[in-house]
C-alpha cells in the first residue's frame, strides 16, 4: 500500500477511495452501472432519495439515476 493510500485509510471519510487509487501520480475515473430492484411497500418513494448524497458523489464525479416503476410497466405489457 502506498503512502497516499495509508493516509486515506486513516483520514478519509470515503475509505473506498483506496481501491480507486491505482497510483500516487494520477487517479483515473471508472464508469459503472448498478441495478437495484426494490420490492417495497407503497410508502417507499425513490424520488425522495438524494442519490448523490447517499453514494457521496462529489467534485468531478457524476451520477445518473433512472427510476422505473416496474409494476406500471407490467400493467402496460399485459
Protein Blocks (a to p, Z undefined) as FASTA:
>chain_A
ZZklmmmmmmpcblmlmmmmmbfkbccdddddddddddddfkbcfklpcfklmnopghjb
ccddddddfklmmmmmZZ
